[in-house]
Amino acid sequence: MSPQPAASDLVEVRHLLSHTWGVCGLDHPTRLEDLYDARAAAAHMASHMPWWEPGTASGYHLLTYGHLIGERVYLLTGLPLRDFAHQHIAQPLGADFQIGLRDADAERVADVIAPTLDFDPEALDHDTAAYRTFTGPAFTASAANTAAWRADLRAANGVARCPGSLTAASHTAAAGAARWQSSTWTAA
């Protein structure tokens, strides 16, 4: 049985795409490692009640967006988001873009250098969406340098050279605009 949002009668794909679903983070306790099994994490996210009525407010779905979209892509195509993006976006466009980092490309990627800023999510009001987003689960920038993060964390680990990223984004946006303007919108 596929996971469905806890408030599935209220959730539409547009809510996922526009960061208005209302599940910006996960309830505590949640560990970063809980996100590395993408399908299990998506099912866990889908079981959460939204923090607001979907579509009525916006909040950046920092680490949940890719899992939620990825699960919908999987249910529609049978492909993990990583494979779908490669086969249907990057490869046809010749874009040097991927979700997750293939072992063969590891030497082409620089490590993330953690910023030197004094930000402690624990200092935020614990009743806010910001606190729940940054701590559900908590992570640091250096986590992006780990093999587990680079494998397939979906929205948080797109890997590209700048031209590849721009190629994938511009063609995806242009194709979407063309379809939106046509009298009949069809999936590619």
C-alpha positions in Angstrom: 0.0 0.0 0.0 1.5 3.4 -0.9 1.8 6.1 1.7 -0.7 8.8 1.6 -0.6 12.1 3.4 -2.4 12.1 6.8 -4.7 14.8 5.5 -4.8 13.4 1.9 -8.2 14.9 1.3 -6.6 18.3 1.6 -3.3 17.7 -0.1 -2.7 18.3 -3.8 0.4 18.1 -5.9 0.5 21.9 -6.2 0.9 22.0 -2.4 3.9 19.8 -2.6 5.4 21.8 -5.5 4.8 25.2 -3.8 6.0 24.3 -0.3 2.5 24.8 1.1 1.8 21.2 2.2 2.7 22.0 5.8 5.2 19.3 6.7 8.5 21.4 6.6 10.2 19.0 9.1 9.4 16.0 11.2 8.3 15.6 14.7 10.9 14.9 17.3 12.8 12.7 17.8 14.1 12.5 14.3 17.6 11.8 13.2 19.2 12.8 9.9 19.9 9.1 9.3 16.1 8.5 9.3 16.0 10.3 5.9 18.5 8.1 4.1 16.0 5.4 3.3 14.0 7.5 0.9 10.9 5.4 0.6 10.6 4.8 4.4 11.2 8.5 5.1 8.5 9.5 2.6 6.0 7.1 4.2 7.0 8.6 7.6 6.5 12.1 6.3 3.2 11.3 4.8 1.9 10.1 8.1 2.4 13.5 9.7 -0.4 15.9 10.1 0.3 19.2 8.3 1.3 22.0 10.6 -1.3 24.2 8.8 -4.1 23.7 6.3 -2.3 22.8 3.0 -2.3 25.7 0.6 -3.0 28.4 3.2 0.6 29.2 4.1 4.1 28.6 2.8 7.1 27.2 4.6 10.3 26.0 3.0 10.3 22.2 3.1 14.0 22.0 3.6 14.6 18.3 3.8 11.1 16.9 3.2 10.4 18.4 -0.3 12.5 15.9 -2.3 11.2 12.9 -0.5 7.6 14.0 -1.0 8.0 14.8 -4.7 10.2 11.8 -5.1 7.6 9.5 -3.8 5.0 10.9 -6.2 7.4 10.4 -9.1 8.0 6.8 -8.0 4.3 6.1 -7.7 3.6 7.5 -11.2 6.7 6.1 -13.0 8.2 3.3 -10.9 11.5 5.2 -11.0 13.3 6.7 -8.0 13.6 10.5 -8.4 17.3 10.2 -9.0 16.8 7.9 -12.0 13.8 9.9 -13.3 15.8 13.1 -13.3 18.7 11.5 -15.0 16.6 9.7 -17.7 14.0 12.3 -18.4 15.7 15.6 -17.7 19.5 15.6 -17.6 20.3 12.9 -20.2 18.0 14.2 -23.0 19.3 17.7 -22.5 22.9 16.8 -22.2 22.9 18.6 -18.8 25.7 17.8 -16.3 23.2 17.4 -13.5 22.2 14.6 -11.1 20.4 14.0 -7.9 22.9 12.3 -5.6 26.5 11.8 -6.4 27.6 8.8 -8.5 30.9 7.3 -7.4 32.4 8.0 -10.7 31.9 11.7 -10.2 33.1 12.0 -6.7 36.5 13.5 -7.6 34.8 16.3 -9.5 32.9 17.6 -6.5 34.3 19.9 -3.8 33.4 19.4 -0.2 31.0 21.9 1.4 32.8 24.3 3.6 30.6 24.9 6.7 29.9 28.6 7.2 31.2 30.4 10.2 28.0 31.7 11.6 26.6 31.7 15.1 23.2 30.1 14.5 21.8 27.8 17.1 18.3 26.4 16.2 17.8 25.7 19.9 17.6 29.5 20.5 14.5 29.7 18.3 11.0 29.6 19.9 10.3 25.9 20.1 6.6 26.4 19.0 7.5 27.8 15.6 7.7 26.2 12.2 11.3 27.5 11.9 12.4 25.6 15.0 10.6 22.4 13.9 12.1 22.7 10.4 15.7 23.2 11.5 15.6 20.5 14.1 13.3 17.9 12.5 16.0 16.6 11.9 18.9 18.8 13.0 22.0 18.8 10.8 25.0 20.8 10.0 26.5 21.9 6.6 29.3 19.4 7.0 26.7 16.5 6.8 26.6 17.3 3.0 30.2 15.8 2.8 29.2 12.4 4.0 28.7 9.4 1.7 25.2 8.8 3.0 24.0 12.4 2.2 25.6 12.3 -1.2 24.0 9.0 -2.1 20.4 10.2 -2.6 19.0 12.7 -0.2 16.7 14.1 -3.0 16.0 17.8 -2.7 19.1 18.5 -0.6 21.7 17.0 -2.9 21.4 18.0 -6.5 24.9 17.9 -8.1 25.8 19.9 -11.2 28.2 22.2 -12.8 26.6 25.6 -13.2 25.8 25.2 -16.9 24.2 21.8 -16.2 22.0 23.2 -13.5 20.9 26.1 -15.7 20.2 23.8 -18.6 18.0 21.5 -16.6 16.2 24.3 -14.9 15.6 26.5 -17.9 14.3 23.6 -20.1 12.1 22.2 -17.4 10.6 25.7 -16.7 10.2 26.5 -20.4 8.5 23.1 -21.1 6.2 23.6 -18.1 5.3 27.1 -19.3 4.5 25.8 -22.8 2.3 23.0 -21.5 0.5 25.3 -19.1 -0.4 27.6 -22.0 -1.7 24.8 -24.2 -5.4 23.9 -24.0 -4.6 20.4 -22.8 -1.9 19.8 -20.3 -0.3 16.4 -20.6 2.4 14.7 -18.7 5.6 14.1 -20.6 
